[in-house]
């Protein structure tokens, strides 16, 4: 089960910083990041890839976005 990180309502770079911290501190191999704007979705996805994770899902969910990242 993926760790869920709710970054909705936060302006960049906060969603990226929260995601980076979660990637470093969790033993979980999947993190689901919820954001509320396109820029955060792109920035979180880019940060995950640069840290050696891969984006397995990036979808719009109503007014929000869900980014599912997985450890390689």
PQR file with spaces between the fields and no chain letter, atoms N, CA, C, O and H, PARSE charges and radii, in Angstrom:
ATOM       1  N    UNK     1       0.844   -1.179    0.000 -0.4000 1.5000
ATOM       2  CA   UNK     1       0.000    0.000    0.000 -0.0000 2.0000
ATOM       3  C    UNK     1       0.889    1.242    0.000  0.5500 1.7000
ATOM       4  O    UNK     1       1.853    1.334    0.760 -0.5500 1.4000
ATOM       5  N    UNK     2       0.548    2.186   -0.859 -0.4000 1.5000
ATOM       6  CA   UNK     2       1.349    3.394   -1.006 -0.0000 2.0000
ATOM       7  C    UNK     2       1.167    4.343    0.174  0.5500 1.7000
ATOM       8  O    UNK     2       0.082    4.452    0.746 -0.5500 1.4000
ATOM       9  H    UNK     2      -0.236    2.112   -1.476  0.4000 1.0000
ATOM      10  N    UNK     3       2.225    5.006    0.514 -0.4000 1.5000
ATOM      11  CA   UNK     3       2.156    6.100    1.484 -0.0000 2.0000
ATOM      12  C    UNK     3       1.481    7.270    0.791  0.5500 1.7000
ATOM      13  O    UNK     3       1.860    7.607   -0.331 -0.5500 1.4000
ATOM      14  H    UNK     3       3.106    4.917    0.050  0.4000 1.0000
ATOM      15  N    UNK     4       0.503    7.899    1.409 -0.4000 1.5000
ATOM      16  CA   UNK     4      -0.187    9.027    0.801 -0.0000 2.0000
ATOM      17  C    UNK     4       0.321   10.329    1.414  0.5500 1.7000
ATOM      18  O    UNK     4       0.385   10.495    2.632 -0.5500 1.4000
ATOM      19  H    UNK     4       0.195    7.626    2.320  0.4000 1.0000
ATOM      20  N    UNK     5       0.675   11.233    0.527 -0.4000 1.5000
ATOM      21  CA   UNK     5       1.177   12.538    0.921 -0.0000 2.0000
ATOM      22  C    UNK     5       0.232   13.590    0.349  0.5500 1.7000
ATOM      23  O    UNK     5       0.171   13.771   -0.867 -0.5500 1.4000
ATOM      24  H    UNK     5       0.623   11.098   -0.463  0.4000 1.0000
ATOM      25  N    UNK     6      -0.490   14.272    1.200 -0.4000 1.5000
ATOM      26  CA   UNK     6      -1.457   15.272    0.754 -0.0000 2.0000
ATOM      27  C    UNK     6      -0.803   16.655    0.760  0.5500 1.7000
ATOM      28  O    UNK     6      -0.611   17.264    1.812 -0.5500 1.4000
ATOM      29  H    UNK     6      -0.440   14.125    2.188  0.4000 1.0000
ATOM      30  N    UNK     7      -0.466   17.135   -0.437 -0.4000 1.5000
ATOM      31  CA   UNK     7       0.189   18.439   -0.579 -0.0000 2.0000
ATOM      32  C    UNK     7      -0.754   19.471   -1.206  0.5500 1.7000
ATOM      33  O    UNK     7      -0.315   20.516   -1.688 -0.5500 1.4000
ATOM      34  H    UNK     7      -0.622   16.640   -1.292  0.4000 1.0000
ATOM      35  N    UNK     8      -2.033   19.166   -1.193 -0.4000 1.5000
ATOM      36  CA   UNK     8      -3.011   20.107   -1.758 -0.0000 2.0000
ATOM      37  C    UNK     8      -3.041   21.365   -0.898  0.5500 1.7000
ATOM      38  O    UNK     8      -2.972   21.307    0.330 -0.5500 1.4000
ATOM      39  H    UNK     8      -2.389   18.318   -0.802  0.4000 1.0000
ATOM      40  N    UNK     9      -3.145   22.487   -1.569 -0.4000 1.5000
ATOM      41  CA   UNK     9      -3.205   23.759   -0.861 -0.0000 2.0000
ATOM      42  C    UNK     9      -1.838   24.355   -0.575  0.5500 1.7000
ATOM      43  O    UNK     9      -1.737   25.459   -0.041 -0.5500 1.4000
ATOM      44  H    UNK     9      -3.202   22.534   -2.566  0.4000 1.0000
ATOM      45  N    UNK    10      -0.790   23.629   -0.929 -0.4000 1.5000
ATOM      46  CA   UNK    10       0.566   24.126   -0.700 -0.0000 2.0000
ATOM      47  C    UNK    10       1.143   24.666   -2.002  0.5500 1.7000
ATOM      48  O    UNK    10       0.963   24.077   -3.068 -0.5500 1.4000
ATOM      49  H    UNK    10      -0.872   22.732   -1.364  0.4000 1.0000
ATOM      50  N    UNK    11       1.827   25.775   -1.900 -0.4000 1.5000
ATOM      51  CA   UNK    11       2.474   26.366   -3.073 -0.0000 2.0000
ATOM      52  C    UNK    11       3.863   25.776   -3.241  0.5500 1.7000
ATOM      53  O    UNK    11       4.503   25.386   -2.265 -0.5500 1.4000
ATOM      54  H    UNK    11       1.973   26.252   -1.034  0.4000 1.0000
ATOM      55  N    UNK    12       4.328   25.711   -4.492 -0.4000 1.5000
ATOM      56  CA   UNK    12       5.693   25.252   -4.759 -0.0000 2.0000
ATOM      57  C    UNK    12       6.674   26.217   -4.113  0.5500 1.7000
ATOM      58  O    UNK    12       6.480   27.432   -4.162 -0.5500 1.4000
ATOM      59  H    UNK    12       3.808   26.027   -5.285  0.4000 1.0000
ATOM      60  N    UNK    13       7.697   25.693   -3.524 -0.4000 1.5000
ATOM      61  CA   UNK    13       8.219   24.322   -3.668 -0.0000 2.0000
ATOM      62  C    UNK    13       7.790   23.368   -2.555  0.5500 1.7000
ATOM      63  O    UNK    13       8.368   22.287   -2.445 -0.5500 1.4000
ATOM      64  H    UNK    13       7.855   24.707   -3.484  0.4000 1.0000
ATOM      65  N    UNK    14       6.819   23.711   -1.736 -0.4000 1.5000
ATOM      66  CA   UNK    14       6.446   22.858   -0.604 -0.0000 2.0000
ATOM      67  C    UNK    14       6.086   21.428   -1.019  0.5500 1.7000
ATOM      68  O    UNK    14       6.578   20.495   -0.384 -0.5500 1.4000
ATOM      69  H    UNK    14       6.350   24.590   -1.825  0.4000 1.0000
ATOM      70  N    UNK    15       5.255   21.200   -2.049 -0.4000 1.5000
ATOM      71  CA   UNK    15       4.966   19.815   -2.426 -0.0000 2.0000
ATOM      72  C    UNK    15       6.232   19.027   -2.805  0.5500 1.7000
ATOM      73  O    UNK    15       6.350   17.844   -2.487 -0.5500 1.4000
ATOM      74  H    UNK    15       4.856   21.958   -2.564  0.4000 1.0000
ATOM      75  N    UNK    16       7.153   19.681   -3.473 -0.4000 1.5000
ATOM      76  CA   UNK    16       8.404   19.017   -3.855 -0.0000 2.0000
ATOM      77  C    UNK    16       9.230   18.696   -2.611  0.5500 1.7000
ATOM      78  O    UNK    16       9.775   17.599   -2.489 -0.5500 1.4000
ATOM      79  H    UNK    16       7.057   20.642   -3.731  0.4000 1.0000
ATOM      80  N    UNK    17       9.320   19.644   -1.700 -0.4000 1.5000
ATOM      81  CA   UNK    17      10.110   19.420   -0.485 -0.0000 2.0000
ATOM      82  C    UNK    17       9.519   18.294    0.358  0.5500 1.7000
ATOM      83  O    UNK    17      10.261   17.473    0.896 -0.5500 1.4000
ATOM      84  H    UNK    17       8.877   20.536   -1.799  0.4000 1.0000
ATOM      85  N    UNK    18       8.189   18.248    0.478 -0.4000 1.5000
ATOM      86  CA   UNK    18       7.539   17.172    1.227 -0.0000 2.0000
ATOM      87  C    UNK    18       7.785   15.821    0.566  0.5500 1.7000
ATOM      88  O    UNK    18       8.031   14.821    1.240 -0.5500 1.4000
ATOM      89  H    UNK    18       7.587   18.915    0.040  0.4000 1.0000
ATOM      90  N    UNK    19       7.717   15.806   -0.756 -0.4000 1.5000
ATOM      91  CA   UNK    19       7.948   14.558   -1.485 -0.0000 2.0000
ATOM      92  C    UNK    19       9.392   14.097   -1.323  0.5500 1.7000
ATOM      93  O    UNK    19       9.648   12.912   -1.110 -0.5500 1.4000
ATOM      94  H    UNK    19       7.517   16.618   -1.304  0.4000 1.0000
ATOM      95  N    UNK    20      10.327   15.021   -1.424 -0.4000 1.5000
ATOM      96  CA   UNK    20      11.751   14.671   -1.270 -0.0000 2.0000
ATOM      97  C    UNK    20      11.996   14.097    0.128  0.5500 1.7000
ATOM      98  O    UNK    20      12.705   13.101    0.274 -0.5500 1.4000
ATOM      99  H    UNK    20      10.120   15.984   -1.597  0.4000 1.0000
ATOM     100  N    UNK    21      11.420   14.713    1.140 -0.4000 1.5000
ATOM     101  CA   UNK    21      11.585   14.229    2.513 -0.0000 2.0000
ATOM     102  C    UNK    21      10.984   12.837    2.667  0.5500 1.7000
ATOM     103  O    UNK    21      11.579   11.965    3.301 -0.5500 1.4000
ATOM     104  H    UNK    21      10.844   15.522    1.021  0.4000 1.0000
ATOM     105  N    UNK    22       9.809   12.630    2.087 -0.4000 1.5000
ATOM     106  CA   UNK    22       9.152   11.318    2.175 -0.0000 2.0000
ATOM     107  C    UNK    22       9.976   10.250    1.466  0.5500 1.7000
ATOM     108  O    UNK    22      10.099    9.134    1.971 -0.5500 1.4000
ATOM     109  H    UNK    22       9.326   13.338    1.571  0.4000 1.0000
ATOM     110  N    UNK    23      10.544   10.575    0.301 -0.4000 1.5000
ATOM     111  CA   UNK    23      11.344    9.600   -0.434 -0.0000 2.0000
ATOM     112  C    UNK    23      12.569    9.190    0.374  0.5500 1.7000
ATOM     113  O    UNK    23      12.989    8.033    0.322 -0.5500 1.4000
ATOM     114  H    UNK    23      10.444   11.482   -0.109  0.4000 1.0000
ATOM     115  N    UNK    24      13.137   10.119    1.109 -0.4000 1.5000
ATOM     116  CA   UNK    24      14.338    9.820    1.888 -0.0000 2.0000
ATOM     117  C    UNK    24      14.025    9.058    3.166  0.5500 1.7000
ATOM     118  O    UNK    24      14.826    8.234    3.607 -0.5500 1.4000
ATOM     119  H    UNK    24      12.796   11.058    1.151  0.4000 1.0000
ATOM     120  N    UNK    25      12.869    9.322    3.766 -0.4000 1.5000
ATOM     121  CA   UNK    25      12.592    8.778    5.100 -0.0000 2.0000
ATOM     122  C    UNK    25      11.733    7.521    5.121  0.5500 1.7000
ATOM     123  O    UNK    25      11.687    6.832    6.140 -0.5500 1.4000
ATOM     124  H    UNK    25      12.218    9.991    3.408  0.4000 1.0000
ATOM     125  N    UNK    26      11.053    7.206    4.024 -0.4000 1.5000
ATOM     126  CA   UNK    26      10.135    6.062    4.081 -0.0000 2.0000
ATOM     127  C    UNK    26      10.790    4.765    3.620  0.5500 1.7000
ATOM     128  O    UNK    26      11.685    4.764    2.775 -0.5500 1.4000
ATOM     129  H    UNK    26      11.091    7.766    3.197  0.4000 1.0000
ATOM     130  N    UNK    27      10.327    3.678    4.190 -0.4000 1.5000
ATOM     131  CA   UNK    27      10.724    2.355    3.710 -0.0000 2.0000
ATOM     132  C    UNK    27       9.736    1.859    2.667  0.5500 1.7000
ATOM     133  O    UNK    27       9.948    0.832    2.021 -0.5500 1.4000
ATOM     134  H    UNK    27       9.601    3.679    4.877  0.4000 1.0000
ATOM     135  N    UNK    28       8.643    2.615    2.517 -0.4000 1.5000
ATOM     136  CA   UNK    28       7.605    2.249    1.564 -0.0000 2.0000
ATOM     137  C    UNK    28       8.151    2.425    0.155  0.5500 1.7000
ATOM     138  O    UNK    28       8.895    3.370   -0.109 -0.5500 1.4000
ATOM     139  H    UNK    28       8.471    3.449    3.041  0.4000 1.0000
ATOM     140  N    UNK    29       7.795    1.538   -0.737 -0.4000 1.5000
ATOM     141  CA   UNK    29       8.300    1.610   -2.111 -0.0000 2.0000
ATOM     142  C    UNK    29       7.399    2.429   -3.038  0.5500 1.7000
ATOM     143  O    UNK    29       7.745    2.658   -4.197 -0.5500 1.4000
ATOM     144  H    UNK    29       7.191    0.770   -0.523  0.4000 1.0000
ATOM     145  N    UNK    30       6.243    2.869   -2.527 -0.4000 1.5000
ATOM     146  CA   UNK    30       5.334    3.680   -3.325 -0.0000 2.0000
ATOM     147  C    UNK    30       4.841    4.870   -2.518  0.5500 1.7000
ATOM     148  O    UNK    30       4.555    4.752   -1.326 -0.5500 1.4000
ATOM     149  H    UNK    30       5.963    2.683   -1.586  0.4000 1.0000
ATOM     150  N    UNK    31       4.745    6.003   -3.172 -0.4000 1.5000
ATOM     151  CA   UNK    31       4.203    7.203   -2.541 -0.0000 2.0000
ATOM     152  C    UNK    31       3.173    7.799   -3.495  0.5500 1.7000
ATOM     153  O    UNK    31       3.436    7.993   -4.682 -0.5500 1.4000
ATOM     154  H    UNK    31       4.977    6.099   -4.140  0.4000 1.0000
ATOM     155  N    UNK    32       2.008    8.080   -2.951 -0.4000 1.5000
ATOM     156  CA   UNK    32       0.952    8.751   -3.710 -0.0000 2.0000
ATOM     157  C    UNK    32       0.937   10.207   -3.251  0.5500 1.7000
ATOM     158  O    UNK    32       0.705   10.490   -2.076 -0.5500 1.4000
ATOM     159  H    UNK    32       1.795    7.922   -1.987  0.4000 1.0000
ATOM     160  N    UNK    33       1.182   11.118   -4.169 -0.4000 1.5000
ATOM     161  CA   UNK    33       1.237   12.537   -3.839 -0.0000 2.0000
ATOM     162  C    UNK    33       0.013   13.228   -4.432  0.5500 1.7000
ATOM     163  O    UNK    33      -0.232   13.135   -5.635 -0.5500 1.4000
ATOM     164  H    UNK    33       1.371   10.889   -5.124  0.4000 1.0000
ATOM     165  N    UNK    34      -0.744   13.909   -3.604 -0.4000 1.5000
ATOM     166  CA   UNK    34      -1.911   14.662   -4.046 -0.0000 2.0000
ATOM     167  C    UNK    34      -1.550   16.134   -4.086  0.5500 1.7000
ATOM     168  O    UNK    34      -1.094   16.695   -3.089 -0.5500 1.4000
ATOM     169  H    UNK    34      -0.545   13.984   -2.627  0.4000 1.0000
ATOM     170  N    UNK    35      -1.753   16.763   -5.241 -0.4000 1.5000
ATOM     171  CA   UNK    35      -1.483   18.187   -5.399 -0.0000 2.0000
ATOM     172  C    UNK    35      -2.680   18.830   -6.090  0.5500 1.7000
ATOM     173  O    UNK    35      -3.555   18.135   -6.606 -0.5500 1.4000
ATOM     174  H    UNK    35      -2.124   16.307   -6.051  0.4000 1.0000
ATOM     175  N    UNK    36      -2.714   20.153   -6.096 -0.4000 1.5000
ATOM     176  CA   UNK    36      -3.892   20.820   -6.653 -0.0000 2.0000
ATOM     177  C    UNK    36      -3.585   21.742   -7.824  0.5500 1.7000
ATOM     178  O    UNK    36      -4.415   22.570   -8.197 -0.5500 1.4000
ATOM     179  H    UNK    36      -2.003   20.718   -5.676  0.4000 1.0000
ATOM     180  N    UNK    37      -2.393   21.604   -8.408 -0.4000 1.5000
ATOM     181  CA   UNK    37      -2.118   22.407   -9.602 -0.0000 2.0000
ATOM     182  C    UNK    37      -1.108   21.685  -10.499  0.5500 1.7000
ATOM     183  O    UNK    37      -0.337   20.833  -10.055 -0.5500 1.4000
ATOM     184  H    UNK    37      -1.718   20.931   -8.105  0.4000 1.0000
ATOM     185  N    UNK    38      -1.146   22.056  -11.758 -0.4000 1.5000
ATOM     186  CA   UNK    38      -0.317   21.394  -12.772 -0.0000 2.0000
ATOM     187  C    UNK    38       1.176   21.590  -12.514  0.5500 1.7000
ATOM     188  O    UNK    38       1.969   20.669  -12.711 -0.5500 1.4000
ATOM     189  H    UNK    38      -1.772   22.748  -12.119  0.4000 1.0000
ATOM     190  N    UNK    39       1.555   22.779  -12.078 -0.4000 1.5000
ATOM     191  CA   UNK    39       2.979   23.039  -11.831 -0.0000 2.0000
ATOM     192  C    UNK    39       3.518   22.115  -10.743  0.5500 1.7000
ATOM     193  O    UNK    39       4.624   21.588  -10.866 -0.5500 1.4000
ATOM     194  H    UNK    39       0.911   23.528  -11.918  0.4000 1.0000
ATOM     195  N    UNK    40       2.750   21.920   -9.695 -0.4000 1.5000
ATOM     196  CA   UNK    40       3.188   21.015   -8.621 -0.0000 2.0000
ATOM     197  C    UNK    40       3.272   19.588   -9.131  0.5500 1.7000
ATOM     198  O    UNK    40       4.201   18.860   -8.781 -0.5500 1.4000
ATOM     199  H    UNK    40       1.852   22.348   -9.595  0.4000 1.0000
ATOM     200  N    UNK    41       2.310   19.174   -9.957 -0.4000 1.5000
ATOM     201  CA   UNK    41       2.355   17.816  -10.515 -0.0000 2.0000
ATOM     202  C    UNK    41       3.631   17.623  -11.316  0.5500 1.7000
ATOM     203  O    UNK    41       4.307   16.605  -11.164 -0.5500 1.4000
ATOM     204  H    UNK    41       1.555   19.764  -10.241  0.4000 1.0000
ATOM     205  N    UNK    42       3.970   18.575  -12.159 -0.4000 1.5000
ATOM     206  CA   UNK    42       5.176   18.459  -12.976 -0.0000 2.0000
ATOM     207  C    UNK    42       6.437   18.490  -12.112  0.5500 1.7000
ATOM     208  O    UNK    42       7.364   17.709  -12.330 -0.5500 1.4000
ATOM     209  H    UNK    42       3.421   19.402  -12.282  0.4000 1.0000
ATOM     210  N    UNK    43       6.468   19.382  -11.146 -0.4000 1.5000
ATOM     211  CA   UNK    43       7.660   19.512  -10.300 -0.0000 2.0000
ATOM     212  C    UNK    43       7.876   18.287   -9.414  0.5500 1.7000
ATOM     213  O    UNK    43       9.010   17.846   -9.229 -0.5500 1.4000
ATOM     214  H    UNK    43       5.716   20.016  -10.969  0.4000 1.0000
ATOM     215  N    UNK    44       6.792   17.737   -8.865 -0.4000 1.5000
ATOM     216  CA   UNK    44       6.905   16.525   -8.050 -0.0000 2.0000
ATOM     217  C    UNK    44       7.379   15.364   -8.920  0.5500 1.7000
ATOM     218  O    UNK    44       8.239   14.592   -8.496 -0.5500 1.4000
ATOM     219  H    UNK    44       5.871   18.095   -9.015  0.4000 1.0000
ATOM     220  N    UNK    45       6.840   15.229  -10.113 -0.4000 1.5000
ATOM     221  CA   UNK    45       7.244   14.148  -11.019 -0.0000 2.0000
ATOM     222  C    UNK    45       8.717   14.274  -11.376  0.5500 1.7000
ATOM     223  O    UNK    45       9.451   13.286  -11.351 -0.5500 1.4000
ATOM     224  H    UNK    45       6.142   15.856  -10.457  0.4000 1.0000
ATOM     225  N    UNK    46       9.151   15.475  -11.704 -0.4000 1.5000
ATOM     226  CA   UNK    46      10.546   15.712  -12.074 -0.0000 2.0000
ATOM     227  C    UNK    46      11.486   15.405  -10.899  0.5500 1.7000
ATOM     228  O    UNK    46      12.533   14.785  -11.080 -0.5500 1.4000
ATOM     229  H    UNK    46       8.555   16.278  -11.725  0.4000 1.0000
ATOM     230  N    UNK    47      11.104   15.840   -9.711 -0.4000 1.5000
ATOM     231  CA   UNK    47      11.936   15.588   -8.526 -0.0000 2.0000
ATOM     232  C    UNK    47      12.059   14.094   -8.254  0.5500 1.7000
ATOM     233  O    UNK    47      13.133   13.612   -7.897 -0.5500 1.4000
ATOM     234  H    UNK    47      10.253   16.344   -9.563  0.4000 1.0000
ATOM     235  N    UNK    48      10.964   13.364   -8.424 -0.4000 1.5000
ATOM     236  CA   UNK    48      10.995   11.921   -8.183 -0.0000 2.0000
ATOM     237  C    UNK    48      11.965   11.230   -9.139  0.5500 1.7000
ATOM     238  O    UNK    48      12.761   10.384   -8.732 -0.5500 1.4000
ATOM     239  H    UNK    48      10.091   13.755   -8.714  0.4000 1.0000
ATOM     240  N    UNK    49      11.886   11.601  -10.406 -0.4000 1.5000
ATOM     241  CA   UNK    49      12.746   10.986  -11.410 -0.0000 2.0000
ATOM     242  C    UNK    49      14.221   11.295  -11.128  0.5500 1.7000
ATOM     243  O    UNK    49      15.077   10.421  -11.268 -0.5500 1.4000
ATOM     244  H    UNK    49      11.239   12.289  -10.737  0.4000 1.0000
ATOM     245  N    UNK    50      14.514   12.523  -10.737 -0.4000 1.5000
ATOM     246  CA   UNK    50      15.912   12.873  -10.463 -0.0000 2.0000
ATOM     247  C    UNK    50      16.458   12.146   -9.240  0.5500 1.7000
ATOM     248  O    UNK    50      17.672   12.013   -9.085 -0.5500 1.4000
ATOM     249  H    UNK    50      13.819   13.233  -10.623  0.4000 1.0000
ATOM     250  N    UNK    51      15.562   11.674   -8.368 -0.4000 1.5000
ATOM     251  CA   UNK    51      15.987   10.944   -7.177 -0.0000 2.0000
ATOM     252  C    UNK    51      15.978    9.426   -7.380  0.5500 1.7000
ATOM     253  O    UNK    51      16.151    8.662   -6.431 -0.5500 1.4000
ATOM     254  H    UNK    51      14.576   11.782   -8.494  0.4000 1.0000
ATOM     255  N    UNK    52      15.771    8.996   -8.640 -0.4000 1.5000
ATOM     256  CA   UNK    52      15.826    7.575   -8.936 -0.0000 2.0000
ATOM     257  C    UNK    52      14.505    6.846   -8.762  0.5500 1.7000
ATOM     258  O    UNK    52      14.475    5.616   -8.784 -0.5500 1.4000
ATOM     259  H    UNK    52      15.630    9.617   -9.412  0.4000 1.0000
ATOM     260  N    UNK    53      13.433    7.566   -8.592 -0.4000 1.5000
ATOM     261  CA   UNK    53      12.114    6.947   -8.535 -0.0000 2.0000
ATOM     262  C    UNK    53      11.492    7.055   -9.919  0.5500 1.7000
ATOM     263  O    UNK    53      11.990    7.794  -10.768 -0.5500 1.4000
ATOM     264  H    UNK    53      13.457    8.565   -8.574  0.4000 1.0000
ATOM     265  N    UNK    54      10.407    6.324  -10.153 -0.4000 1.5000
ATOM     266  CA   UNK    54       9.726    6.465  -11.426 -0.0000 2.0000
ATOM     267  C    UNK    54       8.265    6.819  -11.181  0.5500 1.7000
ATOM     268  O    UNK    54       7.673    6.424  -10.177 -0.5500 1.4000
ATOM     269  H    UNK    54      10.003    5.723   -9.463  0.4000 1.0000
ATOM     270  N    UNK    55       7.706    7.559  -12.103 -0.4000 1.5000
ATOM     271  CA   UNK    55       6.309    7.962  -12.025 -0.0000 2.0000
ATOM     272  C    UNK    55       5.487    6.878  -12.704  0.5500 1.7000
ATOM     273  O    UNK    55       5.624    6.653  -13.907 -0.5500 1.4000
ATOM     274  H    UNK    55       8.187    7.881  -12.919  0.4000 1.0000
ATOM     275  N    UNK    56       4.632    6.205  -11.937 -0.4000 1.5000
ATOM     276  CA   UNK    56       3.827    5.126  -12.504 -0.0000 2.0000
ATOM     277  C    UNK    56       2.421    5.583  -12.860  0.5500 1.7000
ATOM     278  O    UNK    56       1.717    4.922  -13.623 -0.5500 1.4000
ATOM     279  H    UNK    56       4.521    6.388  -10.960  0.4000 1.0000
ATOM     280  N    UNK    57       2.018    6.717  -12.302 -0.4000 1.5000
ATOM     281  CA   UNK    57       0.694    7.250  -12.613 -0.0000 2.0000
ATOM     282  C    UNK    57       0.703    8.745  -12.327  0.5500 1.7000
ATOM     283  O    UNK    57       1.228    9.191  -11.307 -0.5500 1.4000
ATOM     284  H    UNK    57       2.590    7.255  -11.682  0.4000 1.0000
ATOM     285  N    UNK    58       0.123    9.501  -13.229 -0.4000 1.5000
ATOM     286  CA   UNK    58      -0.015   10.941  -13.040 -0.0000 2.0000
ATOM     287  C    UNK    58      -1.328   11.336  -13.692  0.5500 1.7000
ATOM     288  O    UNK    58      -1.404   11.494  -14.910 -0.5500 1.4000
ATOM     289  H    UNK    58      -0.304    9.138  -14.057  0.4000 1.0000
ATOM     290  N    UNK    59      -2.361   11.494  -12.876 -0.4000 1.5000
ATOM     291  CA   UNK    59      -3.698   11.700  -13.415 -0.0000 2.0000
ATOM     292  C    UNK    59      -4.388   12.881  -12.737  0.5500 1.7000
ATOM     293  O    UNK    59      -4.080   13.263  -11.609 -0.5500 1.4000
ATOM     294  H    UNK    59      -2.299   11.366  -11.886  0.4000 1.0000
ATOM     295  N    UNK    60      -5.328   13.431  -13.480 -0.4000 1.5000
ATOM     296  CA   UNK    60      -6.166   14.487  -12.961 -0.0000 2.0000
ATOM     297  C    UNK    60      -7.334   13.820  -12.255  0.5500 1.7000
ATOM     298  O    UNK    60      -7.947   12.901  -12.798 -0.5500 1.4000
ATOM     299  H    UNK    60      -5.578   13.121  -14.397  0.4000 1.0000
ATOM     300  N    UNK    61      -7.645   14.274  -11.055 -0.4000 1.5000
ATOM     301  CA   UNK    61      -8.747   13.700  -10.278 -0.0000 2.0000
ATOM     302  C    UNK    61      -9.619   14.857   -9.794  0.5500 1.7000
ATOM     303  O    UNK    61      -9.415   15.408   -8.712 -0.5500 1.4000
ATOM     304  H    UNK    61      -7.147   15.021  -10.613  0.4000 1.0000
ATOM     305  N    UNK    62     -10.597   15.206  -10.629 -0.4000 1.5000
ATOM     306  CA   UNK    62     -11.433   16.356  -10.281 -0.0000 2.0000
ATOM     307  C    UNK    62     -10.627   17.632  -10.420  0.5500 1.7000
ATOM     308  O    UNK    62     -10.055   17.891  -11.479 -0.5500 1.4000
ATOM     309  H    UNK    62     -10.763   14.758  -11.508  0.4000 1.0000
ATOM     310  N    UNK    63     -10.576   18.420   -9.383 -0.4000 1.5000
ATOM     311  CA   UNK    63      -9.787   19.649   -9.384 -0.0000 2.0000
ATOM     312  C    UNK    63      -8.340   19.409   -8.964  0.5500 1.7000
ATOM     313  O    UNK    63      -7.534   20.340   -8.962 -0.5500 1.4000
ATOM     314  H    UNK    63     -11.041   18.210   -8.523  0.4000 1.0000
ATOM     315  N    UNK    64      -8.009   18.185   -8.613 -0.4000 1.5000
ATOM     316  CA   UNK    64      -6.691   17.859   -8.088 -0.0000 2.0000
ATOM     317  C    UNK    64      -5.948   16.915   -9.036  0.5500 1.7000
ATOM     318  O    UNK    64      -6.470   16.501  -10.071 -0.5500 1.4000
ATOM     319  H    UNK    64      -8.664   17.429   -8.615  0.4000 1.0000
ATOM     320  N    UNK    65      -4.734   16.598   -8.652 -0.4000 1.5000
ATOM     321  CA   UNK    65      -3.907   15.671   -9.411 -0.0000 2.0000
ATOM     322  C    UNK    65      -3.342   14.636   -8.453  0.5500 1.7000
ATOM     323  O    UNK    65      -3.058   14.924   -7.290 -0.5500 1.4000
ATOM     324  H    UNK    65      -4.310   16.935   -7.811  0.4000 1.0000
ATOM     325  N    UNK    66      -3.186   13.422   -8.974 -0.4000 1.5000
ATOM     326  CA   UNK    66      -2.575   12.353   -8.194 -0.0000 2.0000
ATOM     327  C    UNK    66      -1.336   11.887   -8.937  0.5500 1.7000
ATOM     328  O    UNK    66      -1.392   11.545  -10.118 -0.5500 1.4000
ATOM     329  H    UNK    66      -3.417   13.189   -9.918  0.4000 1.0000
ATOM     330  N    UNK    67      -0.226   11.879   -8.232 -0.4000 1.5000
ATOM     331  CA   UNK    67       1.034   11.394   -8.798 -0.0000 2.0000
ATOM     332  C    UNK    67       1.465   10.198   -7.963  0.5500 1.7000
ATOM     333  O    UNK    67       1.688   10.314   -6.758 -0.5500 1.4000
ATOM     334  H    UNK    67      -0.181   12.156   -7.272  0.4000 1.0000
ATOM     335  N    UNK    68       1.578    9.061   -8.609 -0.4000 1.5000
ATOM     336  CA   UNK    68       2.023    7.855   -7.921 -0.0000 2.0000
ATOM     337  C    UNK    68       3.455    7.587   -8.348  0.5500 1.7000
ATOM     338  O    UNK    68       3.741    7.421   -9.534 -0.5500 1.4000
ATOM     339  H    UNK    68       1.397    8.967   -9.587  0.4000 1.0000
ATOM     340  N    UNK    69       4.339    7.546   -7.387 -0.4000 1.5000
ATOM     341  CA   UNK    69       5.750    7.300   -7.684 -0.0000 2.0000
ATOM     342  C    UNK    69       6.183    6.013   -7.004  0.5500 1.7000
ATOM     343  O    UNK    69       5.665    5.631   -5.955 -0.5500 1.4000
ATOM     344  H    UNK    69       4.107    7.681   -6.423  0.4000 1.0000
ATOM     345  N    UNK    70       7.145    5.359   -7.632 -0.4000 1.5000
ATOM     346  CA   UNK    70       7.592    4.062   -7.133 -0.0000 2.0000
ATOM     347  C    UNK    70       9.108    4.002   -7.150  0.5500 1.7000
ATOM     348  O    UNK    70       9.758    4.461   -8.089 -0.5500 1.4000
ATOM     349  H    UNK    70       7.566    5.669   -8.484  0.4000 1.0000
ATOM     350  N    UNK    71       9.650    3.428   -6.093 -0.4000 1.5000
ATOM     351  CA   UNK    71      11.106    3.259   -6.006 -0.0000 2.0000
ATOM     352  C    UNK    71      11.554    2.266   -7.069  0.5500 1.7000
ATOM     353  O    UNK    71      10.907    1.237   -7.264 -0.5500 1.4000
ATOM     354  H    UNK    71       9.121    3.055   -5.331  0.4000 1.0000
ATOM     355  N    UNK    72      12.654    2.561   -7.761 -0.4000 1.5000
ATOM     356  CA   UNK    72      13.172    1.644   -8.793 -0.0000 2.0000
ATOM     357  C    UNK    72      13.874    0.476   -8.156  0.5500 1.7000
ATOM     358  O    UNK    72      14.376   -0.401   -8.860 -0.5500 1.4000
ATOM     359  H    UNK    72      13.179    3.397   -7.603  0.4000 1.0000
